[in-house]
C-alpha cells in the first residue's frame, strides 16, 4: 500500500531527530520525499520506501476546495 502524502502535511515519525523533535513537514514529493524538521529547520530527503516504514501518523493540513 502506498502512503498518500501532500505538500504541507506533517508527519510524526517513530524515532526522534537529534534536536528532540519527531514532527516533520513534507516539502517535496516523488520517489524521494523532502522533509523539514519543524523545530530546527533541517531538511532531509528520504526514499519513499524507507519513509513508509518510519511514519507513525500523518497529520493532514486543511486544503482549499479550489
mmJSON file of the N, C-alpha and C atoms, coordinates in Angstrom:
{"data_MODEL":{"atom_site":{
"group_PDB":["ATOM","ATOM","ATOM","ATOM","ATOM","ATOM","ATOM","ATOM","ATOM","ATOM","ATOM","ATOM","ATOM","ATOM","ATOM","ATOM","ATOM","ATOM","ATOM","ATOM","ATOM","ATOM","ATOM","ATOM","ATOM","ATOM","ATOM","ATOM","ATOM","ATOM","ATOM","ATOM","ATOM","ATOM","ATOM","ATOM","ATOM","ATOM","ATOM","ATOM","ATOM","ATOM","ATOM","ATOM","ATOM","ATOM","ATOM","ATOM","ATOM","ATOM","ATOM","ATOM","ATOM","ATOM","ATOM","ATOM","ATOM","ATOM","ATOM","ATOM","ATOM","ATOM","ATOM","ATOM","ATOM","ATOM","ATOM","ATOM","ATOM","ATOM","ATOM","ATOM","ATOM","ATOM","ATOM","ATOM","ATOM","ATOM","ATOM","ATOM","ATOM","ATOM","ATOM","ATOM","ATOM","ATOM","ATOM","ATOM","ATOM","ATOM","ATOM","ATOM","ATOM","ATOM","ATOM","ATOM","ATOM","ATOM","ATOM","ATOM","ATOM","ATOM","ATOM","ATOM","ATOM","ATOM","ATOM","ATOM","ATOM","ATOM","ATOM","ATOM","ATOM","ATOM","ATOM","ATOM","ATOM","ATOM","ATOM","ATOM","ATOM","ATOM","ATOM","ATOM","ATOM","ATOM","ATOM","ATOM","ATOM","ATOM","ATOM","ATOM","ATOM","ATOM","ATOM","ATOM","ATOM","ATOM","ATOM","ATOM","ATOM","ATOM","ATOM","ATOM","ATOM","ATOM","ATOM","ATOM","ATOM","ATOM","ATOM","ATOM","ATOM","ATOM","ATOM","ATOM","ATOM","ATOM","ATOM","ATOM","ATOM","ATOM","ATOM","ATOM","ATOM","ATOM","ATOM","ATOM","ATOM","ATOM","ATOM","ATOM","ATOM","ATOM","ATOM","ATOM","ATOM","ATOM","ATOM","ATOM","ATOM","ATOM","ATOM","ATOM","ATOM","ATOM","ATOM","ATOM","ATOM","ATOM","ATOM","ATOM","ATOM","ATOM","ATOM","ATOM","ATOM","ATOM"],
"id":[1,2,3,4,5,6,7,8,9,10,11,12,13,14,15,16,17,18,19,20,21,22,23,24,25,26,27,28,29,30,31,32,33,34,35,36,37,38,39,40,41,42,43,44,45,46,47,48,49,50,51,52,53,54,55,56,57,58,59,60,61,62,63,64,65,66,67,68,69,70,71,72,73,74,75,76,77,78,79,80,81,82,83,84,85,86,87,88,89,90,91,92,93,94,95,96,97,98,99,100,101,102,103,104,105,106,107,108,109,110,111,112,113,114,115,116,117,118,119,120,121,122,123,124,125,126,127,128,129,130,131,132,133,134,135,136,137,138,139,140,141,142,143,144,145,146,147,148,149,150,151,152,153,154,155,156,157,158,159,160,161,162,163,164,165,166,167,168,169,170,171,172,173,174,175,176,177,178,179,180,181,182,183,184,185,186,187,188,189,190,191,192,193,194,195,196,197,198],
"type_symbol":["N","C","C","N","C","C","N","C","C","N","C","C","N","C","C","N","C","C","N","C","C","N","C","C","N","C","C","N","C","C","N","C","C","N","C","C","N","C","C","N","C","C","N","C","C","N","C","C","N","C","C","N","C","C","N","C","C","N","C","C","N","C","C","N","C","C","N","C","C","N","C","C","N","C","C","N","C","C","N","C","C","N","C","C","N","C","C","N","C","C","N","C","C","N","C","C","N","C","C","N","C","C","N","C","C","N","C","C","N","C","C","N","C","C","N","C","C","N","C","C","N","C","C","N","C","C","N","C","C","N","C","C","N","C","C","N","C","C","N","C","C","N","C","C","N","C","C","N","C","C","N","C","C","N","C","C","N","C","C","N","C","C","N","C","C","N","C","C","N","C","C","N","C","C","N","C","C","N","C","C","N","C","C","N","C","C","N","C","C","N","C","C","N","C","C","N","C","C"],
"label_atom_id":["N","CA","C","N","CA","C","N","CA","C","N","CA","C","N","CA","C","N","CA","C","N","CA","C","N","CA","C","N","CA","C","N","CA","C","N","CA","C","N","CA","C","N","CA","C","N","CA","C","N","CA","C","N","CA","C","N","CA","C","N","CA","C","N","CA","C","N","CA","C","N","CA","C","N","CA","C","N","CA","C","N","CA","C","N","CA","C","N","CA","C","N","CA","C","N","CA","C","N","CA","C","N","CA","C","N","CA","C","N","CA","C","N","CA","C","N","CA","C","N","CA","C","N","CA","C","N","CA","C","N","CA","C","N","CA","C","N","CA","C","N","CA","C","N","CA","C","N","CA","C","N","CA","C","N","CA","C","N","CA","C","N","CA","C","N","CA","C","N","CA","C","N","CA","C","N","CA","C","N","CA","C","N","CA","C","N","CA","C","N","CA","C","N","CA","C","N","CA","C","N","CA","C","N","CA","C","N","CA","C","N","CA","C","N","CA","C","N","CA","C","N","CA","C","N","CA","C","N","CA","C"],
"label_alt_id":[null,null,null,null,null,null,null,null,null,null,null,null,null,null,null,null,null,null,null,null,null,null,null,null,null,null,null,null,null,null,null,null,null,null,null,null,null,null,null,null,null,null,null,null,null,null,null,null,null,null,null,null,null,null,null,null,null,null,null,null,null,null,null,null,null,null,null,null,null,null,null,null,null,null,null,null,null,null,null,null,null,null,null,null,null,null,null,null,null,null,null,null,null,null,null,null,null,null,null,null,null,null,null,null,null,null,null,null,null,null,null,null,null,null,null,null,null,null,null,null,null,null,null,null,null,null,null,null,null,null,null,null,null,null,null,null,null,null,null,null,null,null,null,null,null,null,null,null,null,null,null,null,null,null,null,null,null,null,null,null,null,null,null,null,null,null,null,null,null,null,null,null,null,null,null,null,null,null,null,null,null,null,null,null,null,null,null,null,null,null,null,null,null,null,null,null,null,null],
"label_comp_id":["UNK","UNK","UNK","UNK","UNK","UNK","UNK","UNK","UNK","UNK","UNK","UNK","UNK","UNK","UNK","UNK","UNK","UNK","UNK","UNK","UNK","UNK","UNK","UNK","UNK","UNK","UNK","UNK","UNK","UNK","UNK","UNK","UNK","UNK","UNK","UNK","UNK","UNK","UNK","UNK","UNK","UNK","UNK","UNK","UNK","UNK","UNK","UNK","UNK","UNK","UNK","UNK","UNK","UNK","UNK","UNK","UNK","UNK","UNK","UNK","UNK","UNK","UNK","UNK","UNK","UNK","UNK","UNK","UNK","UNK","UNK","UNK","UNK","UNK","UNK","UNK","UNK","UNK","UNK","UNK","UNK","UNK","UNK","UNK","UNK","UNK","UNK","UNK","UNK","UNK","UNK","UNK","UNK","UNK","UNK","UNK","UNK","UNK","UNK","UNK","UNK","UNK","UNK","UNK","UNK","UNK","UNK","UNK","UNK","UNK","UNK","UNK","UNK","UNK","UNK","UNK","UNK","UNK","UNK","UNK","UNK","UNK","UNK","UNK","UNK","UNK","UNK","UNK","UNK","UNK","UNK","UNK","UNK","UNK","UNK","UNK","UNK","UNK","UNK","UNK","UNK","UNK","UNK","UNK","UNK","UNK","UNK","UNK","UNK","UNK","UNK","UNK","UNK","UNK","UNK","UNK","UNK","UNK","UNK","UNK","UNK","UNK","UNK","UNK","UNK","UNK","UNK","UNK","UNK","UNK","UNK","UNK","UNK","UNK","UNK","UNK","UNK","UNK","UNK","UNK","UNK","UNK","UNK","UNK","UNK","UNK","UNK","UNK","UNK","UNK","UNK","UNK","UNK","UNK","UNK","UNK","UNK","UNK"],
"label_asym_id":["A","A","A","A","A","A","A","A","A","A","A","A","A","A","A","A","A","A","A","A","A","A","A","A","A","A","A","A","A","A","A","A","A","A","A","A","A","A","A","A","A","A","A","A","A","A","A","A","A","A","A","A","A","A","A","A","A","A","A","A","A","A","A","A","A","A","A","A","A","A","A","A","A","A","A","A","A","A","A","A","A","A","A","A","A","A","A","A","A","A","A","A","A","A","A","A","A","A","A","A","A","A","A","A","A","A","A","A","A","A","A","A","A","A","A","A","A","A","A","A","A","A","A","A","A","A","A","A","A","A","A","A","A","A","A","A","A","A","A","A","A","A","A","A","A","A","A","A","A","A","A","A","A","A","A","A","A","A","A","A","A","A","A","A","A","A","A","A","A","A","A","A","A","A","A","A","A","A","A","A","A","A","A","A","A","A","A","A","A","A","A","A","A","A","A","A","A","A"],
"label_entity_id":["1","1","1","1","1","1","1","1","1","1","1","1","1","1","1","1","1","1","1","1","1","1","1","1","1","1","1","1","1","1","1","1","1","1","1","1","1","1","1","1","1","1","1","1","1","1","1","1","1","1","1","1","1","1","1","1","1","1","1","1","1","1","1","1","1","1","1","1","1","1","1","1","1","1","1","1","1","1","1","1","1","1","1","1","1","1","1","1","1","1","1","1","1","1","1","1","1","1","1","1","1","1","1","1","1","1","1","1","1","1","1","1","1","1","1","1","1","1","1","1","1","1","1","1","1","1","1","1","1","1","1","1","1","1","1","1","1","1","1","1","1","1","1","1","1","1","1","1","1","1","1","1","1","1","1","1","1","1","1","1","1","1","1","1","1","1","1","1","1","1","1","1","1","1","1","1","1","1","1","1","1","1","1","1","1","1","1","1","1","1","1","1","1","1","1","1","1","1"],
"label_seq_id":[1,1,1,2,2,2,3,3,3,4,4,4,5,5,5,6,6,6,7,7,7,8,8,8,9,9,9,10,10,10,11,11,11,12,12,12,13,13,13,14,14,14,15,15,15,16,16,16,17,17,17,18,18,18,19,19,19,20,20,20,21,21,21,22,22,22,23,23,23,24,24,24,25,25,25,26,26,26,27,27,27,28,28,28,29,29,29,30,30,30,31,31,31,32,32,32,33,33,33,34,34,34,35,35,35,36,36,36,37,37,37,38,38,38,39,39,39,40,40,40,41,41,41,42,42,42,43,43,43,44,44,44,45,45,45,46,46,46,47,47,47,48,48,48,49,49,49,50,50,50,51,51,51,52,52,52,53,53,53,54,54,54,55,55,55,56,56,56,57,57,57,58,58,58,59,59,59,60,60,60,61,61,61,62,62,62,63,63,63,64,64,64,65,65,65,66,66,66],
"pdbx_PDB_ins_code":[null,null,null,null,null,null,null,null,null,null,null,null,null,null,null,null,null,null,null,null,null,null,null,null,null,null,null,null,null,null,null,null,null,null,null,null,null,null,null,null,null,null,null,null,null,null,null,null,null,null,null,null,null,null,null,null,null,null,null,null,null,null,null,null,null,null,null,null,null,null,null,null,null,null,null,null,null,null,null,null,null,null,null,null,null,null,null,null,null,null,null,null,null,null,null,null,null,null,null,null,null,null,null,null,null,null,null,null,null,null,null,null,null,null,null,null,null,null,null,null,null,null,null,null,null,null,null,null,null,null,null,null,null,null,null,null,null,null,null,null,null,null,null,null,null,null,null,null,null,null,null,null,null,null,null,null,null,null,null,null,null,null,null,null,null,null,null,null,null,null,null,null,null,null,null,null,null,null,null,null,null,null,null,null,null,null,null,null,null,null,null,null,null,null,null,null,null,null],
"Cartn_x":[0.847,0.0,0.89,0.561,1.348,0.866,1.804,1.497,1.125,-0.087,-0.533,-0.173,0.674,1.131,0.816,0.704,0.504,1.487,1.809,2.698,2.08,2.89,2.416,1.93,1.768,1.362,2.453,2.054,3.012,3.062,4.275,4.475,5.011,4.473,5.031,5.809,7.112,7.958,8.163,8.535,8.736,9.969,10.993,12.218,12.333,12.976,13.133,14.409,14.399,15.557,16.513,17.801,18.719,18.345,17.57,17.144,16.022,15.47,14.435,13.024,12.876,11.563,11.23,9.938,9.53,8.528,8.327,7.396,8.166,7.734,8.36,7.295,7.617,6.709,7.148,6.196,6.508,6.751,7.935,8.332,8.388,8.639,8.792,8.286,7.629,7.079,7.721,7.749,8.312,8.776,9.769,10.335,11.032,11.65,12.221,11.327,11.145,10.305,11.208,11.001,11.745,10.971,11.661,11.007,11.839,11.143,11.808,11.389,12.373,12.103,11.39,10.289,9.514,10.146,11.151,11.804,13.087,14.002,15.301,15.429,14.518,14.552,15.436,16.029,16.885,16.062,16.616,15.941,16.631,15.837,16.38,15.544,16.174,15.492,15.541,14.382,14.282,13.548,14.06,13.325,11.944,10.951,9.569,9.444,10.163,10.068,10.56,11.581,12.079,11.126,10.574,9.687,8.403,7.867,6.62,6.737,7.924,8.135,8.354,8.761,9.124,8.023,6.95,5.874,4.934,4.661,3.69,2.308,2.244,0.958,1.155,0.154,0.144,-0.91,-0.483,-1.401,-1.664,-2.86,-3.202,-3.499,-3.034,-3.353,-4.626,-5.464,-6.707,-6.393,-7.164,-6.974,-8.052,-7.71,-8.7,-9.455,-10.79,-11.547,-11.334,-10.675,-10.464,-9.441],
"Cartn_y":[-1.181,0.0,1.241,2.19,3.405,4.449,5.072,6.139,7.392,7.898,9.076,10.331,11.16,12.392,13.575,14.749,16.002,17.024,18.02,19.08,19.771,20.007,20.684,19.757,18.458,17.514,17.418,17.171,16.932,15.448,14.932,13.521,13.364,12.408,12.013,10.733,10.773,9.617,8.821,7.55,6.667,7.066,7.549,7.957,9.474,10.016,11.469,11.913,13.155,13.806,14.169,14.316,14.68,15.972,16.839,18.068,17.78,16.563,16.177,16.216,16.558,16.692,15.436,15.081,13.948,14.362,15.661,16.169,16.75,16.361,16.815,17.321,18.313,18.865,18.394,17.96,17.482,18.693,18.732,19.844,19.455,18.166,17.72,16.29,15.997,14.661,14.045,12.735,11.995,10.648,10.06,8.801,9.026,10.203,10.626,11.707,11.675,12.66,13.659,14.937,16.001,16.433,16.453,16.819,17.864,18.71,19.735,19.546,19.521,19.403,20.675,20.525,21.698,22.45,21.867,22.534,23.255,22.533,23.133,23.564,23.112,23.534,22.695,21.629,20.757,20.111,20.058,19.454,18.147,17.093,15.803,15.233,14.373,13.629,12.159,11.502,10.104,9.346,8.179,7.375,7.005,7.042,6.766,5.407,4.401,3.06,3.041,3.82,3.89,4.69,5.754,6.619,5.898,5.054,4.344,3.478,2.965,2.136,2.971,4.23,5.055,5.997,6.119,7.053,6.426,7.159,6.713,7.267,8.55,9.188,10.321,10.528,11.645,12.631,13.877,14.937,15.782,15.652,16.368,17.831,18.682,20.107,20.369,21.306,21.596,22.102,21.655,22.018,22.99,23.838,24.708,23.898,24.04,23.27,23.734,24.862,25.394,24.63],
"Cartn_z":[0.0,0.0,0.0,-0.844,-0.985,0.013,0.7,1.645,0.856,1.043,0.309,1.096,0.494,1.13,0.237,0.854,0.137,0.696,-0.113,0.361,1.57,2.583,3.781,4.875,4.587,5.626,6.683,7.919,8.988,9.281,9.477,9.764,11.172,11.913,13.193,12.943,13.195,12.952,14.23,14.074,15.222,16.031,15.37,16.058,16.049,17.053,17.132,16.432,16.002,15.416,16.557,16.323,17.402,18.149,17.526,18.214,19.214,19.19,20.137,19.581,18.321,17.7,16.889,16.82,15.984,14.915,14.715,13.693,12.514,11.312,10.08,9.123,8.327,7.33,5.948,5.122,3.767,2.867,2.243,1.38,-0.096,-0.379,-1.76,-1.892,-3.018,-3.258,-4.491,-4.531,-5.65,-5.144,-5.83,-5.359,-4.025,-3.867,-2.594,-2.006,-0.7,-0.026,0.681,0.407,1.086,2.318,3.471,4.725,5.446,6.234,7.043,8.492,9.396,10.828,11.274,11.995,12.4,13.562,14.213,15.342,14.918,14.258,13.938,12.477,11.593,10.197,9.289,9.795,8.99,7.881,6.662,5.526,5.157,4.933,4.522,3.387,2.594,1.535,1.921,1.942,2.343,1.241,0.834,-0.145,0.399,-0.464,-0.059,0.628,0.139,0.719,2.17,2.502,3.876,4.755,4.212,4.986,5.382,4.492,4.782,6.032,6.302,7.5,8.76,8.609,9.753,10.238,9.468,9.817,10.843,11.897,12.896,12.567,12.164,11.881,10.877,10.02,9.08,9.561,9.817,10.23,8.999,8.455,7.222,7.505,6.616,6.698,5.913,6.355,5.618,4.204,3.249,1.836,1.394,0.451,-0.171,-1.218,-1.308,-2.293,-3.721,-3.94,-5.29,-6.069],
"occupancy":[1.0,1.0,1.0,1.0,1.0,1.0,1.0,1.0,1.0,1.0,1.0,1.0,1.0,1.0,1.0,1.0,1.0,1.0,1.0,1.0,1.0,1.0,1.0,1.0,1.0,1.0,1.0,1.0,1.0,1.0,1.0,1.0,1.0,1.0,1.0,1.0,1.0,1.0,1.0,1.0,1.0,1.0,1.0,1.0,1.0,1.0,1.0,1.0,1.0,1.0,1.0,1.0,1.0,1.0,1.0,1.0,1.0,1.0,1.0,1.0,1.0,1.0,1.0,1.0,1.0,1.0,1.0,1.0,1.0,1.0,1.0,1.0,1.0,1.0,1.0,1.0,1.0,1.0,1.0,1.0,1.0,1.0,1.0,1.0,1.0,1.0,1.0,1.0,1.0,1.0,1.0,1.0,1.0,1.0,1.0,1.0,1.0,1.0,1.0,1.0,1.0,1.0,1.0,1.0,1.0,1.0,1.0,1.0,1.0,1.0,1.0,1.0,1.0,1.0,1.0,1.0,1.0,1.0,1.0,1.0,1.0,1.0,1.0,1.0,1.0,1.0,1.0,1.0,1.0,1.0,1.0,1.0,1.0,1.0,1.0,1.0,1.0,1.0,1.0,1.0,1.0,1.0,1.0,1.0,1.0,1.0,1.0,1.0,1.0,1.0,1.0,1.0,1.0,1.0,1.0,1.0,1.0,1.0,1.0,1.0,1.0,1.0,1.0,1.0,1.0,1.0,1.0,1.0,1.0,1.0,1.0,1.0,1.0,1.0,1.0,1.0,1.0,1.0,1.0,1.0,1.0,1.0,1.0,1.0,1.0,1.0,1.0,1.0,1.0,1.0,1.0,1.0,1.0,1.0,1.0,1.0,1.0,1.0],
"B_iso_or_equiv":[0.0,0.0,0.0,0.0,0.0,0.0,0.0,0.0,0.0,0.0,0.0,0.0,0.0,0.0,0.0,0.0,0.0,0.0,0.0,0.0,0.0,0.0,0.0,0.0,0.0,0.0,0.0,0.0,0.0,0.0,0.0,0.0,0.0,0.0,0.0,0.0,0.0,0.0,0.0,0.0,0.0,0.0,0.0,0.0,0.0,0.0,0.0,0.0,0.0,0.0,0.0,0.0,0.0,0.0,0.0,0.0,0.0,0.0,0.0,0.0,0.0,0.0,0.0,0.0,0.0,0.0,0.0,0.0,0.0,0.0,0.0,0.0,0.0,0.0,0.0,0.0,0.0,0.0,0.0,0.0,0.0,0.0,0.0,0.0,0.0,0.0,0.0,0.0,0.0,0.0,0.0,0.0,0.0,0.0,0.0,0.0,0.0,0.0,0.0,0.0,0.0,0.0,0.0,0.0,0.0,0.0,0.0,0.0,0.0,0.0,0.0,0.0,0.0,0.0,0.0,0.0,0.0,0.0,0.0,0.0,0.0,0.0,0.0,0.0,0.0,0.0,0.0,0.0,0.0,0.0,0.0,0.0,0.0,0.0,0.0,0.0,0.0,0.0,0.0,0.0,0.0,0.0,0.0,0.0,0.0,0.0,0.0,0.0,0.0,0.0,0.0,0.0,0.0,0.0,0.0,0.0,0.0,0.0,0.0,0.0,0.0,0.0,0.0,0.0,0.0,0.0,0.0,0.0,0.0,0.0,0.0,0.0,0.0,0.0,0.0,0.0,0.0,0.0,0.0,0.0,0.0,0.0,0.0,0.0,0.0,0.0,0.0,0.0,0.0,0.0,0.0,0.0,0.0,0.0,0.0,0.0,0.0,0.0],
"pdbx_formal_charge":[null,null,null,null,null,null,null,null,null,null,null,null,null,null,null,null,null,null,null,null,null,null,null,null,null,null,null,null,null,null,null,null,null,null,null,null,null,null,null,null,null,null,null,null,null,null,null,null,null,null,null,null,null,null,null,null,null,null,null,null,null,null,null,null,null,null,null,null,null,null,null,null,null,null,null,null,null,null,null,null,null,null,null,null,null,null,null,null,null,null,null,null,null,null,null,null,null,null,null,null,null,null,null,null,null,null,null,null,null,null,null,null,null,null,null,null,null,null,null,null,null,null,null,null,null,null,null,null,null,null,null,null,null,null,null,null,null,null,null,null,null,null,null,null,null,null,null,null,null,null,null,null,null,null,null,null,null,null,null,null,null,null,null,null,null,null,null,null,null,null,null,null,null,null,null,null,null,null,null,null,null,null,null,null,null,null,null,null,null,null,null,null,null,null,null,null,null,null],
"auth_seq_id":[1,1,1,2,2,2,3,3,3,4,4,4,5,5,5,6,6,6,7,7,7,8,8,8,9,9,9,10,10,10,11,11,11,12,12,12,13,13,13,14,14,14,15,15,15,16,16,16,17,17,17,18,18,18,19,19,19,20,20,20,21,21,21,22,22,22,23,23,23,24,24,24,25,25,25,26,26,26,27,27,27,28,28,28,29,29,29,30,30,30,31,31,31,32,32,32,33,33,33,34,34,34,35,35,35,36,36,36,37,37,37,38,38,38,39,39,39,40,40,40,41,41,41,42,42,42,43,43,43,44,44,44,45,45,45,46,46,46,47,47,47,48,48,48,49,49,49,50,50,50,51,51,51,52,52,52,53,53,53,54,54,54,55,55,55,56,56,56,57,57,57,58,58,58,59,59,59,60,60,60,61,61,61,62,62,62,63,63,63,64,64,64,65,65,65,66,66,66],
"auth_comp_id":["UNK","UNK","UNK","UNK","UNK","UNK","UNK","UNK","UNK","UNK","UNK","UNK","UNK","UNK","UNK","UNK","UNK","UNK","UNK","UNK","UNK","UNK","UNK","UNK","UNK","UNK","UNK","UNK","UNK","UNK","UNK","UNK","UNK","UNK","UNK","UNK","UNK","UNK","UNK","UNK","UNK","UNK","UNK","UNK","UNK","UNK","UNK","UNK","UNK","UNK","UNK","UNK","UNK","UNK","UNK","UNK","UNK","UNK","UNK","UNK","UNK","UNK","UNK","UNK","UNK","UNK","UNK","UNK","UNK","UNK","UNK","UNK","UNK","UNK","UNK","UNK","UNK","UNK","UNK","UNK","UNK","UNK","UNK","UNK","UNK","UNK","UNK","UNK","UNK","UNK","UNK","UNK","UNK","UNK","UNK","UNK","UNK","UNK","UNK","UNK","UNK","UNK","UNK","UNK","UNK","UNK","UNK","UNK","UNK","UNK","UNK","UNK","UNK","UNK","UNK","UNK","UNK","UNK","UNK","UNK","UNK","UNK","UNK","UNK","UNK","UNK","UNK","UNK","UNK","UNK","UNK","UNK","UNK","UNK","UNK","UNK","UNK","UNK","UNK","UNK","UNK","UNK","UNK","UNK","UNK","UNK","UNK","UNK","UNK","UNK","UNK","UNK","UNK","UNK","UNK","UNK","UNK","UNK","UNK","UNK","UNK","UNK","UNK","UNK","UNK","UNK","UNK","UNK","UNK","UNK","UNK","UNK","UNK","UNK","UNK","UNK","UNK","UNK","UNK","UNK","UNK","UNK","UNK","UNK","UNK","UNK","UNK","UNK","UNK","UNK","UNK","UNK","UNK","UNK","UNK","UNK","UNK","UNK"],
"auth_asym_id":["A","A","A","A","A","A","A","A","A","A","A","A","A","A","A","A","A","A","A","A","A","A","A","A","A","A","A","A","A","A","A","A","A","A","A","A","A","A","A","A","A","A","A","A","A","A","A","A","A","A","A","A","A","A","A","A","A","A","A","A","A","A","A","A","A","A","A","A","A","A","A","A","A","A","A","A","A","A","A","A","A","A","A","A","A","A","A","A","A","A","A","A","A","A","A","A","A","A","A","A","A","A","A","A","A","A","A","A","A","A","A","A","A","A","A","A","A","A","A","A","A","A","A","A","A","A","A","A","A","A","A","A","A","A","A","A","A","A","A","A","A","A","A","A","A","A","A","A","A","A","A","A","A","A","A","A","A","A","A","A","A","A","A","A","A","A","A","A","A","A","A","A","A","A","A","A","A","A","A","A","A","A","A","A","A","A","A","A","A","A","A","A","A","A","A","A","A","A"],
"auth_atom_id":["N","CA","C","N","CA","C","N","CA","C","N","CA","C","N","CA","C","N","CA","C","N","CA","C","N","CA","C","N","CA","C","N","CA","C","N","CA","C","N","CA","C","N","CA","C","N","CA","C","N","CA","C","N","CA","C","N","CA","C","N","CA","C","N","CA","C","N","CA","C","N","CA","C","N","CA","C","N","CA","C","N","CA","C","N","CA","C","N","CA","C","N","CA","C","N","CA","C","N","CA","C","N","CA","C","N","CA","C","N","CA","C","N","CA","C","N","CA","C","N","CA","C","N","CA","C","N","CA","C","N","CA","C","N","CA","C","N","CA","C","N","CA","C","N","CA","C","N","CA","C","N","CA","C","N","CA","C","N","CA","C","N","CA","C","N","CA","C","N","CA","C","N","CA","C","N","CA","C","N","CA","C","N","CA","C","N","CA","C","N","CA","C","N","CA","C","N","CA","C","N","CA","C","N","CA","C","N","CA","C","N","CA","C","N","CA","C","N","CA","C","N","CA","C","N","CA","C","N","CA","C"],
"pdbx_PDB_model_num":[1,1,1,1,1,1,1,1,1,1,1,1,1,1,1,1,1,1,1,1,1,1,1,1,1,1,1,1,1,1,1,1,1,1,1,1,1,1,1,1,1,1,1,1,1,1,1,1,1,1,1,1,1,1,1,1,1,1,1,1,1,1,1,1,1,1,1,1,1,1,1,1,1,1,1,1,1,1,1,1,1,1,1,1,1,1,1,1,1,1,1,1,1,1,1,1,1,1,1,1,1,1,1,1,1,1,1,1,1,1,1,1,1,1,1,1,1,1,1,1,1,1,1,1,1,1,1,1,1,1,1,1,1,1,1,1,1,1,1,1,1,1,1,1,1,1,1,1,1,1,1,1,1,1,1,1,1,1,1,1,1,1,1,1,1,1,1,1,1,1,1,1,1,1,1,1,1,1,1,1,1,1,1,1,1,1,1,1,1,1,1,1,1,1,1,1,1,1]
}}}
